Amino acid sequence: MRFAASLTLRKPRRLTRLLAGPKGNGALIWACTSRCGAVAVDTNSEARGTPELAQPSSNPGAVRVLVTGSTGCLGPNVLEALAHHPTAGASSTYTLSRNSPESSRHYQLDITRARCLQEFLRTVRPTHIVHLAALSSPSVANLNPDLAWKTNVEAVGTLATYAKDFGARLLFASSDFVFRGDLGRAYTEADEPAPQTLYGLTKLKAEQCILHHGGMVARLSLLYPTANDPMASLARFSAVDNNLMEFRAADDEVRTPLRPRDAASAIVGLLFTELGGVFHLAGPEAITAYSLVCRQVAVAGLRTPVRRISRHSLLPPNRPHNVSLSAEKLHRVCPDLCFSKVVPSSCTETI
Ligand SMILES: NC(=O)c1ccc[n+]([C@@H]2O[C@H](COP(=O)([O-])OP(=O)(O)OC[C@H]3O[C@@H](n4cnc5c(N)ncnc54)[C@H](OP(=O)(O)O)[C@@H]3O)[C@@H](O)[C@H]2O)c1
């Protein structure tokens, strides 16, 4: 059964009444379209009770975690890590993105709409925020600078202000692209950022805002999801030429790739510490995109050739050469974390 009503988040009473509406209706979804965009709550599991959103402040001591960008590459891994965390597991987790289907405690909200985001935060009142939502492709950011700025910088200002005003803990996912890439060794948290791309610049500006407001920055290296679908990973990390039947990958761009699952466990671990500042989250190996793709091709048992290309033939221009990160600081603080190589190095690179 589906209901739709018009409301704005500026009217929390109305929201409460609607969400707390008929009981015992089985699969009940309230789909509420506001001037701020669609906000949806699936009360399926709560149809016989009052959804928690209706009483966000009824238990002031309760932990409420908000994960923005929950539907991306990293988001589902963070949700899984939260579910297994001793503190977070017993808390309420809310998620947010623009386009994904409505489901339990998932909200459709465009974070570039500052007013709506503010109203949303004041209604849900998260105590902990993992901010992943971003325009995360450096090439797309270059083509859409205004959108990149609104999404990656301005929205962070709204979240950081809320976190400061309401004493919420805010962890922001940043990127190795904040560095220039010419240091010749892995960057530590003490090294000076100097972004070469618009994407890197937006991430650095957001970092500065987060730190200024007392939040925490997790700087991520390349996320490389290999587990379920090696072909999808290959397509994501190389140009695929179907006519020539070959992959093309840069052999002059070095990163320290890590598995989204490893990144997620570090993020959730850090979220429930009292630490602040910047932490690098990186895999144990510095590797070129070319080597990564060669190894993955071998693991997948493919015979498709991999052609070396230069990063200068990729977008955006000025991609940094070597932005490998050192995760030593993280491992000192969280010695139990174990980051695996994304692809075994025993695979041949002679293709
Ligand atoms: N992937 C990497 O290799 C990598 C490396 C370094 C840092 N990072 C950073 O890590 C974070 C997570 O990366 P990811 O790979 O998971 O990103 P992703 O796969 O591109 O996912 C981005 C998420 O943000 C949401 N989103 C984008 N624009 C939004 C908007 N205006 N309003 C609300 N939600 C919005 C997307 O959902 P909708 O499209 O449905 O809105 C999606 O859930 C990002 O901040 C990224 O910059 C990623």
The ligand as a Tripos MOL2 file, in Angstrom:
@<TRIPOS>MOLECULE
LIG
   48    52     1     0     0
SMALL
NO_CHARGES

@<TRIPOS>ATOM
      1 N1         35.8950    5.1610   -5.1920 N.am      1 LIG1
      2 C1         37.1440    5.5500   -4.9430 C.2       1 LIG1
      3 O1         38.1280    4.9620   -5.4930 O.2       1 LIG1
      4 C2         37.4230    6.6840   -3.9890 C.ar      1 LIG1
      5 C3         38.7470    7.0420   -3.7420 C.ar      1 LIG1
      6 C4         39.0080    8.1060   -2.8580 C.ar      1 LIG1
      7 C5         37.9520    8.7630   -2.2330 C.ar      1 LIG1
      8 N2         36.6590    8.3940   -2.5060 N.ar      1 LIG1
      9 C6         35.5650    9.1190   -1.8260 C.3       1 LIG1
     10 O2         34.8460    8.1830   -1.0460 O.3       1 LIG1
     11 C7         33.4520    8.5160   -1.0340 C.3       1 LIG1
     12 C8         32.6340    7.3150   -1.4810 C.3       1 LIG1
     13 O3         33.0710    6.9650   -2.7800 O.3       1 LIG1
     14 P1         32.2480    5.9500   -3.7020 P.3       1 LIG1
     15 O4         33.2130    5.3230   -4.6410 O.co2     1 LIG1
     16 O5         31.3630    5.0830   -2.8490 O.co2     1 LIG1
     17 O6         31.3440    6.9800   -4.5210 O.3       1 LIG1
     18 P2         30.2180    6.6010   -5.5850 P.3       1 LIG1
     19 O7         30.2210    5.1600   -5.8830 O.co2     1 LIG1
     20 O8         30.3550    7.5740   -6.7030 O.co2     1 LIG1
     21 O9         28.8700    6.9340   -4.7940 O.3       1 LIG1
     22 C9         28.5050    8.2550   -4.5080 C.3       1 LIG1
     23 C10        27.2910    8.2480   -3.6110 C.3       1 LIG1
     24 O10        26.9070    9.6070   -3.3570 O.3       1 LIG1
     25 C11        25.5330    9.7870   -3.7050 C.3       1 LIG1
     26 N3         25.3570   11.1420   -4.1860 N.ar      1 LIG1
     27 C12        26.0290   11.7480   -5.1970 C.ar      1 LIG1
     28 N4         25.5820   13.0020   -5.3590 N.ar      1 LIG1
     29 C13        24.6310   13.1900   -4.4070 C.ar      1 LIG1
     30 C14        23.7890   14.2710   -4.0650 C.ar      1 LIG1
     31 N5         23.8370   15.4460   -4.7160 N.pl3     1 LIG1
     32 N6         22.9090   14.1280   -3.0500 N.ar      1 LIG1
     33 C15        22.8420   12.9550   -2.3680 C.ar      1 LIG1
     34 N7         23.6030   11.8960   -2.6520 N.ar      1 LIG1
     35 C16        24.4860   12.0040   -3.6620 C.ar      1 LIG1
     36 C17        25.2800    8.7110   -4.7830 C.3       1 LIG1
     37 O11        23.9420    8.2980   -4.8620 O.3       1 LIG1
     38 P3         22.9170    8.9440   -5.9320 P.3       1 LIG1
     39 O12        23.6400    9.0450   -7.2280 O.co2     1 LIG1
     40 O13        21.7400    8.0650   -5.9100 O.co2     1 LIG1
     41 O14        22.6220   10.2570   -5.3320 O.co2     1 LIG1
     42 C18        26.0930    7.5400   -4.2120 C.3       1 LIG1
     43 O15        25.3570    6.9080   -3.1910 O.3       1 LIG1
     44 C19        33.3200    9.7410   -1.9300 C.3       1 LIG1
     45 O16        33.3150   10.8840   -1.1160 O.3       1 LIG1
     46 C20        34.5640    9.7240   -2.7800 C.3       1 LIG1
     47 O17        34.9410   11.0300   -3.1980 O.3       1 LIG1
     48 C21        36.3770    7.3690   -3.3640 C.ar      1 LIG1
@<TRIPOS>BOND
     1     1     2 1
     2     2     3 2
     3     2     4 1
     4     4     5 ar
     5     4    48 ar
     6     5     6 ar
     7     6     7 ar
     8     7     8 ar
     9     8     9 1
    10     8    48 ar
    11     9    10 1
    12     9    46 1
    13    10    11 1
    14    11    12 1
    15    11    44 1
    16    12    13 1
    17    13    14 1
    18    14    15 2
    19    14    16 1
    20    14    17 1
    21    17    18 1
    22    18    19 2
    23    18    20 1
    24    18    21 1
    25    21    22 1
    26    22    23 1
    27    23    24 1
    28    23    42 1
    29    24    25 1
    30    25    26 1
    31    25    36 1
    32    26    27 ar
    33    26    35 ar
    34    27    28 ar
    35    28    29 ar
    36    29    30 ar
    37    29    35 ar
    38    30    31 1
    39    30    32 ar
    40    32    33 ar
    41    33    34 ar
    42    34    35 ar
    43    36    37 1
    44    36    42 1
    45    37    38 1
    46    38    39 2
    47    38    40 1
    48    38    41 1
    49    42    43 1
    50    44    45 1
    51    44    46 1
    52    46    47 1
@<TRIPOS>SUBSTRUCTURE
     1 LIG1         1 GROUP 0 **** ****
